[in-house]
Amino acid sequence: MLRGRVVAAAGERPLARVEVRAVAGAQRVNKIVLTDGNGRYEIDELPAGRYTVSASRPNYVRASYGERRPLGPGTPIEIAAGQVVTRVDFSLEHTAAITGRILDEFGDPAPGVQVAPMRYMFVNGERRLQMFGPMATSNDLGEYRIFGLAPAQYFVGATLRPMTFGNDTSDRTAYLPTFYPGVGSPAQAQRLTVVSGQTISGVNLSLLPATSSKISGVALDVNGKPMTGGGVNAVNRNMAMNSAGFGPVRQDGTFTISGLPPGDYTLRVSTPFDEIATAEVSVGGGEVTGVQLTAVKASTIRGRIVFDGQDAKLPSASTVRVTGLHPSASPMASMPGNATAKDDWTFEMKTSAGRTIVRSGVTAPGEWRLDRVLAVDGTDVTDSGIEVPANATIDVAIVMTTRHNEISGHVIDETGAQVRECIVVMFARDPQRWTQGTRHLGVSRPDADAVFHVRLPAGDYLAAAFDLPDPPGPSYNDPDILQQLRERALPFSIGPTETKTLELRLGPPPVY
């Protein structure tokens, strides 16, 4: 049994309705209770084991018992059979907020502007700013408030979506995506560092005006006939905050999207699930006409899952998932594949055309993992992917195995002490393998015993360890990050079933 109390860090006020969770992975225990009006809780009927305990409540920073820093790993609690562990208490910090005003080029309030905290992510081979946290909309006074932010560093971006909805308008003014402190380039944006309970005010932005553009064309179905109904969305390929424009499809299949600021866009028309119609269009203040969006039926990847194990128990078919990734395509211009294995271990998934990397995994705990993906002629396409033509059916075989290697070890700081609160990244020495969906990347954090564990395909690798980044969890397959890490990484090689122990020195987190 666990007992404790949860209070607010500011003022020691007891917090009611806090969700307290106790998890023991080995025992498959995951129990949740809520605190009462005095902030007290009790979790009973817990079998003996090692538990991690956390507390969360809206507008407060999630905390793990025994953590040394906000959002850091907690300290597990050992509970013996029948034991009552008391004083498992939490003091929750309030989340942070960013406030300010959005003005137009005349200094007047700009209502209806979407304002979002952002961070860099590595998406489809490109490093771009992405929303990271709750979004706000400016009111009639141009004021906005982004709240519920975890302590971290953020960029702030603002977009004003045109409200023409396909109607022609004489107003040719549009507004570029604008970043604090009022710039149009993400490279010139300023980072803001927020801490728990802090409100950063005065983060004001003046929107950058530009001459708007108009895109018009026709949407055709898979038979080449005009679509009727639905709509076409335009998304800025360099700033995926939201749809930048929309135009309804008329009865004759034509559409118009007005009010678009200069930029590069992906157009996508609403179609049934197994069809996709997209186009890439760049505009610079003029009119683009004659765009044709022709729907193409999704292709099919099908096959069978083969298990290459040594008398290991097979997983349940419902826990085996197959996915298709398109590393070089815009998310708006592609349809990722997704399927669950059938009882006879066959699968079939719909996906868009183009180079596709097939991956498979088991959602339930166990030893089974992807070994290789084979084309119909026996070629290994695990890492290269397979070219999928439009409206085609491609057969593959997926081989799962229980054979694996094991890489483990410790991270030490400059004093030689073992470190738990850090990230370990292992990546291929060959930069050609630094791609989306790569198997040659492993990310781990030391466990309660300060030991990290990673499994990788056989090959030559580099390993680096660094302090937890802020904000946590960037895309570690970003070549910019891996290039920084390789300068101080430890080289090693590993065989398919080899066991290796490493000792890594702690370094600073990469800049991203």
Secondary structure as UniProt FT lines:
FT   STRAND          2..8
FT   TURN            9..12
FT   STRAND          19..24
FT   TURN            25..28
FT   STRAND          29..34
FT   TURN            37..38
FT   STRAND          40..43
FT   STRAND          49..56
FT   TURN            58..59
FT   STRAND          63..64
FT   TURN            65..66
FT   TURN            70..71
FT   STRAND          77..79
FT   TURN            81..82
FT   STRAND          90..92
FT   STRAND          96..103
FT   TURN            105..106
FT   TURN            111..112
FT   STRAND          114..123
FT   TURN            124..125
FT   STRAND          126..131
FT   STRAND          136..137
FT   TURN            140..141
FT   STRAND          143..149
FT   STRAND          152..159
FT   TURN            165..166
FT   STRAND          173..176
FT   STRAND          178..179
FT   TURN            180..182
FT   HELIX           186..188
FT   STRAND          192..194
FT   TURN            196..197
FT   STRAND          199..200
FT   STRAND          205..206
FT   STRAND          208..211
FT   STRAND          213..220
FT   TURN            222..223
FT   STRAND          231..236
FT   TURN            237..238
FT   TURN            240..241
FT   STRAND          243..248
FT   TURN            251..252
FT   STRAND          254..260
FT   STRAND          263..269
FT   TURN            273..274
FT   STRAND          275..276
FT   STRAND          278..283
FT   STRAND          287..294
FT   STRAND          296..297
FT   STRAND          299..308
FT   HELIX           317..319
FT   STRAND          320..325
FT   TURN            327..328
FT   HELIX           331..333
FT   STRAND          337..340
FT   TURN            343..344
FT   STRAND          346..351
FT   STRAND          354..362
FT   STRAND          369..375
FT   TURN            376..377
FT   TURN            382..384
FT   STRAND          386..388
FT   TURN            390..391
FT   STRAND          393..401
FT   STRAND          406..412
FT   TURN            414..415
FT   STRAND          422..428
FT   HELIX           431..433
FT   TURN            436..437
FT   STRAND          441..444
FT   TURN            448..449
FT   STRAND          452..454
FT   STRAND          459..467
FT   TURN            476..477
FT   HELIX           479..486
FT   TURN            487..488
FT   STRAND          490..494
FT   TURN            496..497
FT   STRAND          499..507
//
